[in-house]
Amino acid sequence: MNLTPAQLRLLRDIDRWNIAHWRTPPTLQELADLHGLAKVSVFEMAADLIRKGVLMRVAGQARSLAITAAGRRAMRPRATRLLIAGAVDCRD
């Protein structure tokens, strides 16, 4: 799943909002205010996240943004692989 840093930040902020506000999802305007963006920018970002399958809208609800299982996986920290070059001295 390739999410941009801004998309990942928006997804994490939706999750944090849900926790802080008793599972009540944020509106697009509340997300826009939180990020200092225009509402249309947040709408487009949310639409991209829905297309990628990490966010969904729940039918019949005004505050309908919900994070999918794929979205939960995308928010998990990732391990970083490092190539370490050098020598180890094993003399006693």
N, C-alpha and C positions, 0 to 999 in steps of 0.2 A: 504494500500500500504506500504510494508516494503522496504524502501530504506536504504542502509548503509549510514553512514555519508559522506563517500567519494563520493558515487553516488549522494547524495543530493547536495553536494558542486559542483560537476561537472555540474549538472543540473542548479543550480543557476548561475554558471559562464557563461554558455551558454546564459542564459537569460540576464545577465549583458552585455555580449559581443554584443548581438543583439541590445540592447538599445544604447550602446556606439558607435557602428559602423553602424548605420542607417539600422538596420534589416538585416545586412549581417552576416550570421552565421559563426562561427569560423571553421577553418580546424582542423583536428585531430592533426596536428603538432603544431598549435597555442595553442590548449588546453594542449598538452603535455608540451610545453614550459612554459605555465602559471602555471602548477602544478609541474613542475620539474620531470616529469615522462617520460618513454619511450613511443613513439607513439603507440606501440603495446598494452601497458597497457591501454591507453585511448581508443583505438579501442575496446578492450575487455569490458571495462566499458560501452562504448556507446552501444555495442551489448546487454549487460545485460539490459540497460535502454530501448532499443527498445523491447526486449522480455517482459519486464514488462509493456509496453504500455505507458510509459511516454515521450518517445522520438521517432521520426520517421525520415525517410529519404524521401525527396521529389524527385521523379523520374525526371531524366533529368537535375539535377542541381549539379554542382561540390561541392558547399558548401550547402549540403542538410540537415543538422540537424535542425529539428524543434521540439519544445516542444508541446505535445498534451494537451488536456483539462485535462486529468488525471495528467499530469505532473504539470500543473498550480495548481491543487488542492494539490498535494504532496508538493509543495513549500510553501503553506500557513503556517503561524505559528500555532502551536498547543497549545491548552490550557493544562495546567498541573493541575491535581487534587492533592490537598494536604489534608491529614488527620490531623486535628488539635485536639489535645487532651488537655484538661485542664478544668478549672472551671471559670465561670464568676460571679463576686460578684456584685449583683444588689441592695445592701443596700444603702439607702440614707443617 
